[in-house]
Amino acid sequence: MKKKQKYFVIGCGSIAKRHIKNLLKLGQRDIVAYDPREDRRQEVAALGVRVVKSVREGYALRPQVVFVMTPTGMHLQDCLEAVKNDCDVFVEKPVAHTSKGTNKLIRMVKQKRRVFLVGCNLRFHPGLKKIKEILDSGILGKIWYIRAQSGRYLPDWHPWEDYRKGYSAKRSLGGGILLDGVHEIDYICWLNGNIKSVSAIVKKISRLEIDTEDIAELLVEFENGSAGSIHLDYLQRVSTRGCQVFGENGSVIWSFADKTVRMYNAKTGRWSTYNEPNGFDYNQTYIDEMEYFIDCLNKRKKTENSADFATEVVMITEKARQASRRGGIRILNEK
């Protein structure tokens, strides 16, 4: 780590505390944090981090980097304020709850030459990194189809708090499985390119006490001509996550639960299995993500998941909702 930065963390929920701990582990000590809740400020202060009682007080300390860890519905305004204050930005996914207004953010980031990263730690998971490596090698030939899926019962996400009070349960805060599950939309585009069109069913079908959707099924067409699908839900009592890719020369299957990537080579007629490293700690994905961000800060280079790419992902969620409202019909992803 060549350069020490001054960080301002806005929002002190569970993901913010994880990032703060990792920053400290990586030797970044100049951290100040704010949350409107006193209990959360105290929890962060217990980590050895200075806390302030307002966003204004935090900016008065002239931070160089801002971490936006607020509810999804607040991301855009908080990111805009950070860039206006000439700060680099790390924002947890998604970049915003709507693409409206993100063009302004993209322009400001470019004009002010800010380093901007939308946190999608799954890109740093060994399973998905292996799939990316396989696809980039071309060994599967042309990709015909790719599917991403993730499902977990919402009350089990944060069992220490009432799920009905979290942002996931509230439309006004940008909740709902489409935005909560945007990891899968992000990495399917990262692996296979931009999406051309979307058909979808997005709705609430359970008895969960939320005013957001709890299930989404997307059928997509990519600009490269291949097909794909994405399944997301708040409903499965046994957590499920994985990805399957089918190409002209074979297939790849990733199982998060089994900690494996299995590849079938049609030319040899054999399966190969890549196992997750022994003792792998999921927090390592966040550490690797943080090291990547700090490296981009040091080198003043654009990140792979900046505001423009992340906005494309948010637009897919909007097209999915639009398609669902129209009975699931195909909607072109026109920019």
ZIFENRA-V211483 format. One record per backbone hydrogen bond with DSSP energy under -1.0 kcal/mol. NH is the residue of the N-H (numbers start at 1). CO is the residue of the C=O. Records with the same first field share a line. If there is no record, write none. Layout:
# ZIFENRA-V211483
NH: CO  CO
This chain:
# ZIFENRA-V211483
7: 30
8: 65
9: 32
10: 67
11: 34
17: 13
18: 14
19: 15
20: 16
21: 17
22: 18
23: 19
24: 20
25: 21
26: 22
27: 24
28: 23
31: 29
32: 7
33: 50
34: 9
41: 37
42: 38
43: 39
44: 40
45: 41
46: 42
47: 44
48: 45
49: 44
50: 31
52: 33
58: 54
59: 55
60: 56
61: 58
62: 59
64: 6
65: 6
66: 88
67: 8
68: 90
69: 10
73: 173
74: 71
75: 72
78: 74
79: 75
80: 76
81: 77
82: 78
83: 79
84: 80
85: 81
86: 83
87: 82
88: 64
89: 115
90: 66
91: 117
92: 68
93: 119
102: 99
105: 101
106: 102
107: 103
108: 104
109: 105
110: 106
111: 107
112: 108
114: 109
117: 89
118: 305
119: 91
123: 120
124: 121
125: 122
129: 125
130: 126
131: 127
132: 128
133: 129
134: 130
135: 131
136: 132
137: 133
141: 138
144: 246
145: 246
146: 227
147: 244
148: 229
149: 242
150: 231
151: 240
152: 233
153: 236
154: 234
156: 153
157: 154
161: 158
165: 162
169: 166
170: 167
173: 170
174: 171
175: 170
177: 213
180: 176
181: 177
182: 179
184: 181
186: 182
187: 183
188: 184
189: 185
190: 186
191: 187
192: 188
193: 189
196: 221
197: 221
198: 331
199: 219
201: 217
203: 215
210: 208
211: 169
214: 203
215: 203
216: 232
217: 201
218: 230
219: 199
220: 228
221: 197
222: 226
223: 194
225: 222
227: 144
228: 220
229: 146
230: 218
231: 148
232: 216
233: 150
234: 214
240: 151
242: 149
243: 254
244: 147
245: 252
246: 145
247: 250
248: 142
249: 140
251: 264
252: 245
253: 262
254: 243
255: 260
256: 241
259: 255
260: 255
261: 274
262: 253
263: 272
264: 251
265: 270
266: 249
269: 265
270: 265
272: 263
274: 261
276: 259
280: 277
284: 281
285: 282
287: 283
288: 284
289: 285
290: 286
291: 287
292: 288
293: 289
294: 290
295: 291
296: 292
297: 293
298: 294
299: 295
301: 296
310: 306
311: 307
312: 308
313: 309
314: 310
315: 311
316: 312
317: 313
318: 314
319: 315
320: 316
321: 317
322: 318
323: 319
324: 320
325: 321
326: 322
327: 324
328: 323
331: 198
333: 196
334: 332
